[in-house]
């Protein structure tokens, strides 16, 4: 998955679903998100992405 700035919004739903599947004990295949932004303040959903990365919903 590739996203820049607000372009991450549609991918957020995909990753949320993957996280929900993992919480229910289902297996999901690997997913890599490439996200770019100009500065740290533009890093949308950073807390969520970090949490999802820790549980394996996205790399």
Secondary structure, DSSP 4 states (H G I P E B T S, - for coil): -EEEGGGGHHHHHHHHHHHHHHHTT--------EEE-SSGGG-TTHHHHHHHHHHTS--
